[in-house]
């Protein structure tokens, strides 16, 4: 193995770690070993090196969790981890070699997926008797040998090494990006790759683009045409990226080997995508420690994320960064509103300012939705994601035999009705909390209940989604977004909607006259500030409603002696009206409970995000250090072993400490819904959300780069599966903002029912008009995308025309024929002789 001192540097690590103290080249430890070699310990050291040279052709060190870790990811695409036996130092997943395996042939048939023409032949030398038994030692040996044989026959490069505590064996599966195997897989799976820039040199001006180079979109980014891989186009197409190699390798492996069944049977501990430390370092330096807190994700950062995590994760971070930028714009409008609010000292002016701010929020929400749809369309075209169905693997839980059966129809019906049942159950629980709590305790109880019920529903939803028997991960995520998103949106919004609209008519305080009603209302909670309680007959009547009709009392469940009721939202802070006889405008307790609940919910949101990331970091570090402490003397920890612990603790999947696409994206959508629907009641919610989103963005970026195991680079066409939910949020923002302004803001809350209805409809139509005006400014498909599409279509036509000419050289020479050909200018006078034509013809 190569040895590197202070003046020597590994060819794979030619960077300087000046800004990343936790990711440093191991210089001192290497120097110490070299000093030991010079002092007479060279023989022992050489012996250790010879043992390691079987697994690692060269050594490069990085520093993780305070340890010197060997970088061993070269020529590795996928890693398979196999457990050891009980007698061979196996850990908690160790295999008992003496355990009986019943029906080995049937169990092995679930693992290896063979073509139909070979299905009748015996897979292994196992008895076909389903009741036959063999030892676990023989079964594991045969299956593992079959896996290695099959992978070698496919053309993969394999190497193995033992874990530092000798309880697992790591199989490194690699594909050379320049190998014929990869080109064969790309051609077989019709994998699409972009053209090189050099391929556009002969392209002429077309559709407004000058030619000679790939077209540029509105963001001045080159947009290359994509084409299915063909051997004769190899010199024109860009080389395979790391994510391309992973997708093609995983697809051919999963077509022949059921990795899920391997883990279920205990043959395999886990499998994960091999990380690339060079890419991790670039993400760490340019993305994790980016100085831009509120202006995230330039196009080159998006390409870094896409080339390492795949398009699905890239679209998520693109939307998150765009949302943060739009929050910055809304925060500027908020500070202007707060300044104007401080200038005026009347509640009426404060209310009118909030009405204007409500219109701004609806316009802002519409811009967020439509503008990002355009941005995502540009990324979709730039990344060639118009077609993704051909590169999506089939889920291991998919059962094709269930399709079209009554059982599957009943499962889907039960899953869909469970959403309605969850909403009804939460409504009952929140009704209990609202009755038991008052004031700040009600706000705290609401936030806690939302979190608890949200976690509980998140645990149930995977089982409900599996009842639909989805074939691909994209379909499963789409179903999960619908069920999880609708319920969580109901959880987050319904308590606030109830506080704003329902409390007035569900929690009235009634008495025989105004005095008794006032005593029952303010006797225990205290009288409102800003008014004289002895003059309640002047300012309180406008917050009361008469109950003279017996039918009204019976419908609301009131006693027979109830003649006058004070609304459920009682006055709390009042300002006397100028020029009027004792009347006052008051902000009710519902107004303040709503604001407090929003604040508590956002604080808990950030707190839980920080907590979950810290738990993932601590668990991954603890398990890695525990494995290092069990190592034999002289053994070194490797980067792949650390990634295996990250995969064990923080895999990027649903209900994992490592996060998932659905859960992470849903948190952003819920934050957007809170701001869009309730920003009118708490204008400072926008800057609070801005700071919270920026902190959460940084935490998730750090988690994805250094904690979460590298996920499979799932392709994606954008955020189309979220568009319905986002559209629902924007429409609800119009209704909610109009209702909050009419029912909670003075002086509108004192108006008669007829005036309130007119105000609600008028204000709603004004916001809808603003939304329609903004939507008219955004075309369904941007013009630059259409022109680029036309330009690249012409380019692909040109490439196809050149291929036809190259494949048919016989067209350049006319074949002789005995037939009389008469296509001259004059009839029967000019006889064309193709072979003896006076004009030379060349293609």
N, C-alpha and C positions, 0 to 999 in steps of 0.2 A: 504493500500500500504506500501511496505517496505520503510524505510527511511535510508539514508546512511550518516554518518558523516565522519569526517577526518579519523577515524580509522576503518571505515567500507567500504566495497567495494562490488560493484554489481557483482554477479556471472557471468554475461554476459560480463563484462569489466574488465578483470584481467590483463590488460596491463598498462604500464607506458607511458605517453605521453611526454617523455622528448624531442623528436625530432620533435614533431608536435604541435606547440603552438596554432594552430587554431582548434585543435581537442583535447580538454581537458575535463576531467570529471568535472562536476559542483560541486565543493566542497563548495565554499563560499556561493552560493545561498542556498544550503541545510542547511548549518550551520546557516544562517540567519533565515531560517524558523524554525529550531529547537529552536533558541533563542527566537523567538516569541512565540513558544509553551510554553516554560518555563516561559515567562513573562505574561501569562494569555490569550494569543490568541489561545490557543489550540482548543477551541471549534469551532472557525471559520475555522481554518485550517483543522480540522477533517471533517468539513462539506464539504469543497472543495475536500478533498481527497475521500470522499465517492462518490462524483459525478464523479470523474475521475476513480474510481475503476471499474465502469461498462465497461470502454474501455480498461484500462491498469491494468493488474494484478500485475505488479511491475514497479518501476520507475528506469530508468537509464538515466543519462544526458550526453550529449556531447555539445560541444560549436562550433557553426557555425555562421558565419556572426556577431560575437559579441553577440550572444544570447544563452541562456541556452535552449537547445532543448531536448525534451523527446524522447528517443529511443523507437520506437513502431513498430519495424519490426518483432518481434517474431511471429512465426506461421502464417506468411503472405507470400503468393506466388505471387498473383496478386492483384492489387488495382483498384477498379472501383470508379470513382468520379461522383456523381450525383448532378445536380444543384438544388437549392431551388427555391421556387416560389417567385413571386414578393412581396406577402404579408408576407413572412416569412424571410425577410432579404436577399433575393437573390441578387447576384451581376450582372455583365454584361451578364452572361449566364443564368440569371434567367428565369423561365418559367412563362408565363402568364396563370394562372389556368382557366381563363374565355374564353380563345381562343378556337374556334371550331376546331375540328379534323374531317376531312371528310374521309370516308371510313376507320374506325378504324380496321376492320377485315383484310382488305387488307394490311394496314400498319403494323399490328402486324405479319401477315404472312411473311413479309420480314425480321423480326427480329428473329423469332424462326424457326429453321430448324428442322422439325420433320421427322421421318421415313415415308416411303411411305405408310405403312399399317395404319398409323394414319392420313394421309393427308385429308381423307374425313370427319373426325370428326371435330366438331367446336373447334377452339383453345381457345376462350374465349366467354363470353356471349355477343358478339358483333353481331350486325345485319350484314348479308352478303351483304346487299345493298351497292354498292360502293358509293352511294350518301348520305348515312346516316351520321349524325353528332352527336358528343358528345363533351363534354367539355374536355379541356386539363387536368383538374384535375382528371376526371374519367379515361381517357386514360392512363395518367402517373401512376396512382395508380395501375391499372390493370397490366400494363407491368412490373412495378417494382416488384409487388408482384409475377408475374410469374417468373421473373429472380431469386428472392430469393428462391421460391419454387423449381425451377428446379435445382439450385445449391445445395440445401439441399438434394434433392432426389439423386443427383449424389454422395453425400458423402463428400462434401467440408465442412470445418469449416468456419463459417461466424461470423464477428463482425463488428460493425459500430461505427463511432464517427463523431462529427460535427467539421467543420473547425473552426479555431480560430476566424474568423470574421463572422461565422454562415451563410455563403452564399453557402456552399457546404456540402454534406454528403459523407463520405468515407466508402466504403464497402471493408473490408479486407477479401480476399478469400485465404484460406490456405489448404494445404494438408500435412498430417503427413508423413514423409519419410518412416515410418514403418507401415503405414496403409494398410489394405487389398485393399483399393481403388487404391492406387498407383501400387500395384503388379498386380491388375486386368487390369489396363490401360496398363502397360508394356507388359503383356501377350497378350492383345488384339491387340495392335499396333506393336507387334513383335519387341519391343525395345531391342537394343543390349547393353550389359554391359560387362566390362572386368572381367576376372577371378581374384581371389585372388592369392597371391604368394604361399599360403599354398597348393593350388590345384596342384602345380607343384612338390610337394615333392616326389611323386612316379614316376615321369617321368624319364626315363632313357636317357642316352646319345644318341643324334641323330643329324645328319646334322652339326656336328662340335661343338655343344653346349653340355656342360657337363651333363645337366639334374639336377633335384632336385630343380631348380629355373627357373624363366622365362628367356628367352634368352635376351642377351644384344646386342644392335646395335653398330655401329661404335663409337657413342658418349658415350658409356657405360651407356646407359639408358635402363631400363627394358621395354620390349615390351610384353604386355599381349595379349592373344587371346581373341576375343570377341565372344559372343554367345547371341542369342535371349533369353530373360528372360523366364525361366520356373520355376515353383514352386519347383520341385524336385532338381533344381540346385541352389536354393537360397543361401544355405550355402557355395557354391563354388564361387559365383559371388560377386564382390565388391558392397558395398551399393550404393544407389542412391545419386548422387551429387545434389547440389542445381539447377544446370542447367538442370539436368534430370527431376527433379520435375516440373520445369517451362515448359519445352517442353511438357511433358505429360499433365499437367494441361491446358495449352493453347490450345492444340490440341483438347481435349474433349470439352472445352468450345466453341471454334470456330466452332466445328462441330454442335453444337446445338443453339448457339446464334451468331448472326451477329453483332459484336461490331462496325463495320463501320456504319451499318445502325442505330444503337443506337445513335451514335454521330451525324449522319446526321439528325435524327429526333428530336434531342435536349433532348433525354431522358438521355443520358450520356455525361458528359463534356469531359472526357478523361479516358483512361485506361493505366496502365503501370506496368512493372515488378517491384516487390518489391526489393529494394536494401538490401544488407547485410553489416551492418556497420563493422562487424569483418573482412570481406574480403576487404572492402574499406580501413580499417586501415592498413592491411597487404600490400596492393598495395601502399598506401601512404608511408609507412616506407621503403619498400624494392624496390619499383619501381620508384615512383615519385622523391624521394630524394636519388636515387642511385648515388654513387660517380663516376660511370663509364659513361663518356660522349661519348666516341668514341668506346666503346666496350659493346654495349647494349645487353640485353636479353640472359641470360643463360637459361638452360633448365628449372630450377625451376621457373624463372620469367615467361617463356612462359606458364608453367602449371598454375601459378597464374592467368594470363590473361585469359587463356582458361576456367578455372573453374568459372570465374565470368562473362566474356563477351561472351564466346562461341568461336568456332573454327574460324569463319570468321574473327573476330577482331584479334584473336591470330595470324592467318596467315599474316594479314596485318602488325602487329608490328614485326613479325618475319622477313618479307621481308625488312621492313624499317631499322631494326637494322643491318641486313646483308648488306644492301646497304651502310650504314654508315661505317661499317668495311672495305668494299672494297674500299670506297673512301679514307680511311686512307692509304691503300696500294698504291693507285694511287697518293696520295699526296706526298708520299716518292719519287716515281719516278719523280714527278714534281719538287721537290726541287733539285734532282740530275741534272735534265735538266736545271733548272735555274742557278745552279752553273756552269755547263759547258757552258751555253750561256754567262755568264758573263766573262768567261775565254777567249773566242774567240771574236774578234772585227770585223769580216767580216759578211756581210749579207748572204753570201753563206753558211758559216758554221752554222749560225743560222737556215737557211732553212733546211739544212740536219739534224740537231738535231730535228727539228720539224717533219721531215718525219719519223725519228726513233720513235719519240713520238707518231705519228699517228698509227704506227704499234702496239705500246704498248697499245694504247687506244682500238683498235679493239680486241686485245687478252683479255684485261681486261673486255670489254663488254661481250665477249663470256663466260668468266669465271663466270661473275655475273649471266648470264642467266642459264647456265648448272649446275653450282655448287649449286645454290639455288634450282633448280629443284630436285636435289638429296636430299637436306636438307628438302624440303617440302614433298618429298616422305617418308622420315623417320618419319616426324611428322604425316603424314597421316596414316601410319601404326601404329604408337604408340598410336594415338588417336582413331583408329578404324573408320576412316572416308571413307573407301572404298565404303560404301553404305550410302547415305543420303536421298534418295528420299522418304523413308518411314516416315521421321520425319520433312518434310517441309510442313507448313500450306498453304492452298490455299489463294491466294490474294482475297480481297473483290471485286476488280474491274473485276475479271474474269467472262466472260459471255460464258458459254459452248454452247449456242444456236448459236453463231457466227461462230463456227468452221466449216470449209468447205464451207462457203458461199462466193459469189462474192464480197460482201461488205468488208469482212475481207481481201480478196486478194487485192482489190483496196487500202485499208487503208495501208497495208504493202508496196505496191508499192509507194504510196505517201510519206510515212515515209522514205524509202530508198533514193528516189530522193531528198529529202530535204537536205540530207547530201551534195550532190554535189552542190545544190544551195547555201548552206551556204559558202562553200569554194569559189565559184565564187564571191559572194557578198563581202567577206573579201578581195579578190584579188583586186577588184575595189576600195574599200575604202583605202587599203594600197597604191595603186598607187597614189591616191590623196595626201596622207600624204607625200609620198616620193618626189612628185613634189613640194609641198609647203615648206617642211623643208630641211634644209642643216646642215651637221655636227652634233653637239650635239643635236640640236633641232630635227633632223630626228630620232636620237636614242631614245630621250625621247618620241616623238610622236609615234614611233613604239611600245614602251612598254605600253603606255597608251591605244593605239588602241587594242592591244592584250588583255589587261585586260578587257576593256569594251565589246569587242565582245565576249570574253570568258564568261563573266557573262550573257550577253544576250542569248547566245546559251544554257547556263546551265538552263536558265529559260524556254526555249522552249522544251528542250529535254524530260522532263517527259511526256508532252502531246503526242509527237511523239512516244515514247515507248509504251504508253498505247494503241495506235492504233493497236499494234500487239496482244493484248489480251492474255498476258502471264498468266499462271496459278500459277506459283510459283515465289517467290522472286529471286531465283537463276537464272531462265530464264530471268526475267526482268532485273536483274543486268548485265547478259551477253549481252543482247541487248543494254543496256545503255553504257556498256564499248565499244562496237563496234562503236556506233554512236558518243558518246561523245569523245572517245579516238581518233578516226581518225580525227575528226574536230579540236580538240585542238592540236593534233600533227601537223596538217597542219598550224594552227595559229602560233604556236611557231617556226616552222622551215621555213615556206615559206618566210617570210621577209628576213631572213638571207641567204637563198639560192638565193633569187633574188639579194641581195646585192653582193653575191659572184660570181654569174654566169651570170645574165641577164643584169646588169647595163652596162657592157662593150659593149654590142651590142645594147642597147636601148637608151643610153644617150650620144652619141658621140658628140664631138664639132668639127665642120668642118670649113675649110676655103679654100681660093684659093691656099694658099701656107703654109709653115711651120710657117712663121712669123705671119700671120693673125690667124692661128689656135692657136698658143701659146698665143697671146694677148687675144683672146676670152676666152681661158681656164683659164689663170692665172691673167688676168687683174683685176678681182674682188675678187678672192679668195686668191691671193698671190702666189708668186713663191715658189717652194719647197726648203727646207733647205738642206745644204750640197753640193750644186753645185752653180756654177756661172751662173746667168741667161743670161749673155751676150754670154756665150758659149753654148747656147741651141741647136745649130746645131750639137754639138758633142754628147750630151747625150739624147736629146729628140726624135730623129728619131726612136729609137727602141720602143717607146710607141705610134707610129702612124701606121695607116693603109691607103694605097692609095685607092682612089675611082675613078679610071679612067674610069671604065665601066659605061655606062648609066644605064644598067640593075640593077647594084648594088645600084646606087643612087635611082632608082625608087622603089626598094624593101624596102629600109630603109627609104624612104620618105625624102630624102635630096634634096637640091636645085641643079640646074644644074651646078652652078659655083663651087660646092664643089669638090675639087680634093684631099684633104688630111684631115684626121680626127684623132683626139687624142681620145683614148679610154675613155669610160665613167668614169672609175676609174683613176683619174688623179694622178700623182706622188705628194707626200707630204713631205716625208723625204728620202733623198738619201745619198748614200755613194759611192764615186768614186771608180771604179775598179782599182786594182793595175796592172801595166804593160800594160795598154791599153791606147788608145788615147782618153781620155776625156769621155769614157762611164761610166755609173753609174748604180748601182742597187738601186731601189727605192721601198719604201712601199707606196701604194696608199691610197687615202682617204677611199676607200672601206674597206681596212684592219682595219683602225682605227674606222670607223663607226660600223663595225661588232663587234669589241671588246667592244666599248662603249654600244652598244645595249645589248650585253650579260650581262654586268655589271649592267645596269639599270634594266634589266628584273629580275635578281636574287635579287637585292635590293628590288624591288617592291614585289617580291614573298614573301620574309621574312616579309616585312612590312605589307602586307595584312594578312598574317598568324597571326602575333601578334595582329593586329587590330581586326580580327574576334573573336579570343579567348577572348580578353578584352571586346568586346561588349557582348558576351555571359555571362561572369562573372558579368558585371555591371547590365545587365538586370535581371538575376536570383536574384541577391542580392537586387535590387531595388523592384522587385515585392514581394519578401518575406518580406522585411521590411515594405512595404506598407500594407501587410496583417496583420503583427504583430501590426502595429499602430492602426488598426481598431478593434483590439480585445477588448473584455470586460475585466474589471479589474479582475485579478486572473487567467486568462486563460494562458495556456502554449502552445508554438509552438512545433510541433512534427516533427520528421525526415521525415515521409511520406508526410507531407504537404510541406516541403521544396523540396522533390523530385517531388511533383506534379508541383511546379513552374518551376523546371528544365525541366520537361517534356513539360510544356507549352512553355518555351522559347528556350530550347536547346535539343530537341528530336533528337535522332540519326537516322536521315532520310535525304533523299536528299533535298537540298536547305534549310537546317536548320542551325541555329547558332551552333548547337551541332555537326555538321559534319555528314558525311556518309561514308560508306565503299567505294563506287565508287569514290566520290570526293577526299577522303584522299589518296586512292591508286593511283589515276590518277596523283596527284601532285608529288608523288615519281617517277612515270614512266616518267613524263615530265622532271623532273630534271635529271634523268638518260639519257634521249634522248639528252638534251642539252650538257651534258658532253661528251657523246659518239660521237656526231656529230660535235661539235665545239670546243672541247678541244684542237685541234691542233692549232687553232688561238689564244687562250687565255689559255696557260698552267696553269696559276694561277686559272683558273676556278675550278679545282679539289679541292684545299684547301678552296676556297671560298664556293663551294658547300658543303664541309665537315662541315664547321662551320655553314652554313645556315641549313643544314639537322639536325645537332645535336641540334640547338636551336629549330627548328620546332618540332623535336621528343619530346623534353622536354615539349613544350607547349601543344602538342596534348595529351601527357600522363597526364598532369595536367588537361586538359579539360575533358578527358574521365573519370578520377577518381573523380573529384570534381564538375564539371559543367554539363556535358552531363548526361541526365537521362539514367539510366541503360537500354540498349537495349535488345530486345529479343535475346537470345543466338543462333544465326543462325548457323547451321552446315555448314561445307564447306569441300570440297575435296582438297583444296589448291588454287593455283593461276592459274589454267588451263585456265580460261577465259581471263587471261592477257598474255598468252604465245604467241599468234599470234602477239599481239601488240609489245611485247618485241623482238620477232624474226624480225619483220619489222624494229624496231629501230636499231638492230645490222647490218642488211643488209644495211640500209641507212647509217650507220656510215662508212661502207667501201666506198660507192659511194661518200659521202660528203667529207670525209677526202682526198680521192684521188683528187677530183675536186678542193678543197681549196688549196692543195699543188701545183697543176699545174697552176691554174689561178691567184692566189694571192701572192704566195711566189716567191721572186727573187732568182735565175735568170730564173726560169722556166717560169715566166710570159712573158719573152722577147723571148722565143723560137718560132719557126715557128709552124703553126697549125699541121703539120705532126708530129713534135717532141712532141708536147703537147699530141696528141692522143696516141702516143706510150708510153709516160711517164704515162699517165692516166691508160692505160691498164696494163702496167707492174706493177705499184705501186698497182693497185687494185688487181691483181692476187697474189702479195706477201702477201697482207693483208688477202685475201681469203684463201691462203695456211696456214697462221698462225692460222686463225679461224678453218680450217679443222683439223689442228694438235691438237688444244686444244679440239675440239669436240671428237676426237678419244680417248682422255684420259678419257672421261666421258662415262661410259656405259649408255645405255638407262635406265637400272634398276640396281642399285648397288647390288653387290653380297651379302652383309650382309642382305639386305632386302629379297633376294630370300631364303637364308638359314633360316632366322627367319620365313618366310612364311611356309617353309617345316616343321620346328620344331613345329610351332603352329598347322599346319594341322595334324601332327601326334598326337599332344596332344588332339585335338578335336576328332580325331578318337578314341583315347583311352577313352575319356570321353563318347562318344557315345556307345562304346562297353560295358563299365561298366553300363551304363543306361539300355542297353538291358538285361544284366544279372540280374540287380536289378528288372526290370519289369516283367521278365519271370522266376520266381522261379521254375516253373514246369520242367524246363530243367534239374534241378539237380537230378531228379528221373526219371528213365526210366519207361515208361508205358508198362504193359504186353501186349503181342500180340500173337495170335494163328498162325500167318504166319511163315513158315519155312524160316529162315535166314541162308544163307550159304555164308560166306565170309572168310572161314578158309584158312589155308595155303595149305591143301591138298583137292582135289576134293571129295566131298560127305563123307568125313571121320570125319571132325570136325563140329559138330552141336553146334552152339552158343546158349546158353540159357541166355538170358539177365537177367532174374530174379535170376538165380542160378549161376551166373558167379563167378569163383574163385578169380577174381581180382576185388577189390573194386574200383569203379569209383566215383570221386568227381570233381565237376567243381570248 
